[in-house]
Amino acid sequence: MNPTMTRLPEEEHPNKAFGWAARDSYGVLSPFKFSRRATGEKDVAFKVLYCGICHSDLHMAKNEWGTSIYPLVPGHEIAGEVTEVGSKVQKFKVGDRVGVGCLVGSCRSCDSCKDNLENYCPKMVLTYGAKYYDGTITYGGYSDTMVADEHFIVRIPDNMPLDAAAPLLCAGITVYSPLRYYELDRPGLHIGVVGLGGLGHVAVKFAKAMGVKVTVISTSPNKKKEALENLGADSFLVSRDQDQLQGAIGTLDGIIDTVSAQHPVLPLLALLKSHGKLVLLGAPEKPLELPVFPLIQGRKVIGGSLIGGMKETQEMIDFAAKHDVKPDIEVIAMDYVNTAMERLLKADVKYRFVIDIGNTLKIHS
């Protein structure tokens, strides 16, 4: 029998760590003692100061995707300050401002890895709830410390506040990557953003910073003022209003769809010009219906995208700092996390919760 299987989480590794974990599929988080591995020669260890709450943290805490391993420490929008670097680390030094996003490992040798697309590596290791190379389970950023190979560490520019930087490491790269890859980043283009939540509001900001005209498409008419006045969108469509949709047929070069709930794609395809692209970022539980006629009648494309590789993640956060793209956040204390999860379920947040780990994570004896 593997000896690590019988050890307590706090005895697996030499460095003591503390965070909040879900113990079962009820998904309730509570204080949890565990341990982090010693800083290897290519590792960077850092003190976690902020961690964003991503919608996937909620799914994972409740085992809604059937892959969760308990105890589960969520968090993959992690920002902090370097406390130790391994002897062969070249890019970082103690005191640097850094972050970790959704992944902490990949094979580094497959075609995806060679193309700086570690996010599509079949052996990608997720930041939490996954098995690391040493056989132990990865724990996320709802915790006091983090350690990762320097390849998976992002440098946070000095003019980007750490609390705002955190959500960019998942929500930010998730919308930035498809804008770039599907060439929807060119000034003069007109794109739609479906869903104005954690991802959608950042998509609007990035697209505007790229010089693109943006229409927000939402089921909630009450988000119109917010979209136009606060986020800088050019126009707003209520997705359930047939007259509004009718008036916008064939006007968009592309659509970034951030919605994870069941929703029809037919009305969205109608909004696209010929050669338009509908990019899906949300993951509805049941398959969406795919009408083929609108695709073949305009040589339209439906595609998908998942986060981004490390090189592009660094590029994204540098771009965000240069163009002052910051997510709208609500900073909360660690012991508010369960309430925040309940509010997230009801979409009651503008637009991203960020946990102030540095000031509010207290060790309970």
C-alpha positions in Angstrom: 0.0 0.0 0.0 1.2 3.5 -0.8 2.3 5.1 2.5 1.1 8.5 1.4 -2.4 7.2 1.4 -2.4 6.7 5.1 -0.9 10.0 6.0 -3.0 13.0 7.1 -3.0 15.9 4.7 -0.9 17.9 7.2 1.8 15.2 7.2 2.1 14.5 3.5 4.6 17.3 2.9 7.2 19.2 5.0 5.6 22.7 4.9 2.6 23.4 7.0 -0.3 25.0 5.3 -3.8 26.2 6.2 -6.9 27.0 4.2 -10.6 26.3 3.9 -11.9 23.1 2.4 -15.1 21.3 1.4 -15.3 17.9 3.1 -18.2 16.4 1.0 -20.6 17.2 -1.8 -22.7 19.6 0.4 -19.8 21.9 -0.5 -19.7 23.7 2.8 -16.2 25.1 3.4 -14.5 25.2 6.8 -10.9 25.6 8.2 -8.5 22.9 7.1 -4.9 22.1 8.0 -2.7 20.5 5.3 0.8 20.8 3.9 2.7 22.0 0.8 5.7 20.3 -0.7 9.2 21.6 -0.1 10.2 24.2 -2.7 12.0 22.2 -5.4 14.8 23.5 -7.6 12.4 24.9 -10.2 9.6 25.8 -7.8 8.4 29.2 -6.7 6.7 29.4 -3.3 4.5 32.4 -2.4 2.3 33.8 0.3 -1.3 34.0 -1.0 -2.8 37.5 -0.6 -5.9 37.3 -2.7 -7.9 34.5 -4.4 -10.9 35.0 -6.7 -14.0 32.8 -6.5 -14.7 31.2 -9.9 -18.0 29.6 -10.7 -16.2 26.3 -11.2 -15.2 26.5 -7.5 -18.9 26.1 -6.7 -19.3 23.2 -9.1 -16.2 21.4 -7.7 -17.1 22.0 -4.0 -20.5 20.3 -4.7 -19.0 17.6 -7.0 -21.4 18.6 -9.8 -18.9 17.4 -12.4 -18.3 14.1 -10.6 -14.6 14.5 -10.4 -14.1 16.1 -7.0 -11.7 14.6 -4.4 -12.3 15.5 -0.8 -11.1 17.3 1.2 -11.1 19.9 -1.5 -9.4 23.3 -1.2 -10.7 25.4 -4.2 -9.2 28.5 -5.8 -7.4 29.0 -9.1 -7.3 32.8 -9.3 -4.4 33.2 -6.9 -2.2 36.3 -6.4 0.5 36.9 -3.9 4.1 37.6 -3.1 7.1 35.3 -3.6 8.7 34.0 -0.4 11.1 31.4 -1.7 12.6 30.3 -5.0 14.3 27.0 -6.0 18.0 27.0 -7.0 17.3 26.7 -10.7 14.5 29.3 -10.9 15.4 32.0 -13.4 12.4 34.2 -13.8 11.4 35.1 -10.2 12.9 36.3 -7.0 11.7 36.8 -3.4 9.3 39.7 -3.1 8.0 39.5 -6.7 4.2 39.8 -7.3 3.0 36.7 -8.9 -0.1 34.6 -9.6 -1.2 31.1 -10.4 -4.3 30.3 -12.6 -6.0 27.1 -13.5 -3.0 24.8 -14.0 0.1 23.8 -12.2 1.5 21.1 -14.5 1.5 19.6 -18.0 3.7 17.1 -19.8 5.8 19.8 -21.5 6.5 17.5 -24.5 3.2 17.0 -26.5 2.3 19.1 -29.5 0.0 21.4 -27.4 2.8 22.0 -24.8 5.3 22.7 -27.6 2.9 25.3 -29.0 2.6 27.1 -25.6 -0.9 25.6 -25.2 -0.4 23.7 -21.9 -4.1 24.2 -21.3 -4.9 21.6 -24.1 -2.3 19.1 -22.8 -3.9 15.7 -22.2 -1.9 15.4 -19.0 -2.6 18.9 -17.7 -2.6 19.1 -13.9 -5.3 21.4 -12.4 -4.4 23.7 -9.6 -6.8 22.0 -7.2 -8.6 18.6 -7.0 -6.1 16.8 -9.2 -3.3 14.3 -8.8 0.2 15.8 -8.9 3.2 13.9 -10.2 4.2 12.8 -6.6 0.7 11.1 -6.2 -0.6 13.7 -3.8 -3.7 15.8 -4.4 -3.4 19.5 -5.5 -4.9 22.1 -3.2 -6.0 25.6 -4.4 -5.7 29.2 -3.4 -8.2 29.4 -0.5 -5.1 28.9 1.6 -2.1 30.8 3.1 0.6 29.5 0.8 1.2 28.2 -2.7 4.0 26.4 -4.5 4.3 25.7 -8.2 6.9 25.1 -10.9 8.1 28.5 -12.2 6.7 27.6 -15.7 3.2 27.9 -14.3 3.8 31.2 -12.4 2.6 34.5 -13.9 4.3 37.8 -13.1 1.8 40.5 -12.1 2.8 44.0 -13.4 3.4 46.6 -10.7 0.6 48.8 -11.8 -2.0 46.0 -11.5 -3.5 45.7 -8.0 -3.2 42.1 -6.7 -6.9 41.9 -5.8 -8.0 42.9 -9.3 -5.3 40.7 -10.9 -6.6 37.5 -9.3 -9.7 37.0 -11.5 -7.8 37.7 -14.6 -5.9 34.5 -14.1 -9.0 32.5 -15.0 -11.9 34.8 -16.1 -9.5 37.1 -17.9 -7.5 34.6 -19.9 -10.7 32.6 -20.7 -12.1 35.6 -22.7 -8.8 37.0 -23.9 -7.7 33.8 -25.6 -10.7 33.4 -27.9 -10.8 37.1 -28.8 -7.2 36.6 -30.1 -7.4 33.1 -31.6 -10.6 33.7 -33.5 -9.3 37.1 -34.7 -12.1 39.0 -33.0 -9.6 41.5 -31.7 -9.3 43.8 -34.7 -10.4 47.4 -34.5 -13.6 48.0 -36.4 -15.1 44.6 -35.8 -18.4 44.2 -34.0 -18.8 41.4 -31.5 -21.5 40.2 -29.2 -21.0 39.1 -25.6 -23.6 36.8 -24.2 -24.0 36.9 -20.4 -22.8 39.7 -18.2 -21.2 37.8 -15.3 -17.7 37.2 -14.2 -16.5 36.3 -17.7 -18.8 38.5 -19.7 -18.0 41.8 -18.1 -14.2 41.2 -18.6 -14.9 40.2 -22.2 -16.5 43.6 -22.8 -13.5 45.4 -21.2 -10.9 43.5 -23.2 -12.8 43.8 -26.5 -13.2 47.6 -26.0 -9.5 47.9 -25.1 -8.8 46.1 -28.5 -10.8 48.7 -30.3 -13.8 46.4 -31.0 -17.5 47.5 -31.0 -19.4 45.5 -28.4 -23.0 44.5 -28.1 -24.0 42.9 -24.8 -26.7 40.2 -25.1 -28.5 39.4 -21.9 -31.7 37.9 -20.6 -31.9 40.8 -18.0 -33.1 44.2 -19.3 -32.0 45.7 -15.9 -28.4 45.2 -16.9 -28.6 47.6 -19.8 -27.5 50.8 -17.9 -24.6 49.0 -16.3 -23.4 47.5 -19.6 -23.5 50.8 -21.5 -22.5 53.3 -18.8 -20.1 51.4 -16.5 -18.6 48.7 -18.8 -18.4 50.8 -22.0 -20.5 48.5 -24.3 -21.9 50.2 -27.4 -25.3 48.5 -27.4 -27.5 46.1 -25.6 -29.9 43.4 -26.7 -32.4 41.6 -24.5 -32.1 38.0 -25.8 -35.8 37.2 -25.1 -37.0 40.3 -27.1 -37.8 39.0 -30.6 -38.1 42.5 -32.0 -34.7 43.6 -30.7 -33.1 40.4 -32.1 -34.9 40.8 -35.4 -33.4 44.3 -35.7 -29.9 43.0 -35.2 -29.8 40.1 -37.6 -26.6 39.7 -39.5 -24.8 42.5 -37.7 -22.1 40.7 -35.7 -18.7 39.4 -36.8 -18.4 37.2 -33.8 -20.0 36.3 -30.5 -18.4 35.3 -27.2 -20.9 33.2 -25.3 -20.1 32.9 -21.6 -23.4 31.3 -20.5 -23.3 27.9 -18.7 -27.1 27.4 -18.5 -29.2 25.8 -21.2 -30.0 28.3 -23.9 -30.8 28.3 -27.6 -28.0 29.0 -30.1 -30.3 29.5 -33.1 -31.1 33.2 -32.3 -27.4 33.8 -31.8 -26.4 32.3 -35.1 -28.9 34.6 -36.8 -27.1 37.7 -35.4 -23.9 36.7 -37.1 -22.8 38.0 -40.5 -21.6 35.4 -43.1 -18.4 33.9 -41.9 -19.3 34.9 -38.3 -18.0 32.9 -35.4 -19.9 31.8 -32.3 -17.4 30.9 -29.5 -18.7 28.9 -26.6 -17.0 29.4 -23.2 -19.7 28.1 -20.9 -20.3 24.4 -20.3 -24.1 23.7 -20.1 -24.8 20.3 -18.4 -26.8 19.0 -21.3 -25.8 19.2 -25.0 -27.0 22.2 -26.9 -29.2 21.7 -29.9 -27.2 22.5 -33.1 -29.3 23.8 -36.0 -27.2 23.1 -39.2 -29.0 25.3 -41.8 -27.9 28.7 -40.4 -24.3 27.4 -40.4 -24.3 26.3 -44.0 -26.2 29.3 -45.2 -23.5 31.7 -44.1 -20.4 29.6 -43.8 -20.6 30.3 -40.0 -18.5 28.6 -37.4 -19.2 27.4 -33.8 -16.1 27.0 -31.8 -15.0 26.6 -28.2 -12.1 27.7 -26.0 -10.7 26.8 -22.6 -8.5 29.2 -20.6 -5.1 29.7 -22.3 -1.5 28.7 -22.2 1.1 30.2 -19.9 2.7 32.4 -22.5 -0.7 33.9 -23.5 -1.7 34.3 -19.8 1.3 36.4 -19.2 0.6 38.4 -22.4 -3.0 38.9 -21.2 -2.1 40.3 -17.8 0.5 42.6 -19.4 -2.1 43.8 -21.8 -4.6 44.3 -19.0 -2.1 46.4 -17.0 -1.2 48.5 -20.1 -4.8 49.2 -21.0 -6.1 49.4 -17.5 -8.5 46.5 -17.9 -9.6 45.5 -14.4 -12.5 43.2 -13.4 -15.2 44.6 -11.1 -14.7 42.9 -7.8 -16.2 42.6 -4.3 -13.5 41.8 -1.8 -14.6 39.6 1.0 -13.2 38.0 4.2 -12.4 34.3 4.3 -15.2 33.5 6.8 -17.7 35.0 4.4 -17.0 32.4 1.7 -20.0 30.2 2.2 -22.3 33.1 2.0 -20.5 34.3 -1.1 -21.0 30.9 -2.7 -24.8 31.1 -2.0 -24.9 34.6 -3.6 -22.8 33.4 -6.6 -25.5 30.7 -7.2 -28.1 33.5 -7.4 -25.7 35.6 -9.6 -25.8 38.2 -6.8 -22.3 39.7 -7.4 -20.8 42.4 -9.5 -19.0 40.6 -10.9 -16.3 38.6 -9.1 -15.8 37.8 -5.4 -12.2 38.0 -4.3 -11.1 36.7 -0.9 -8.7 38.8 1.0 -6.6 35.9 2.2 -3.7 38.0 3.5 -5.8 39.9 6.0 -8.6 37.6 6.9 -7.4 33.9 6.8 -7.0 33.2 10.5 -5.5 29.9 11.7 -8.0 28.1 13.9 -6.3 25.8 16.4 
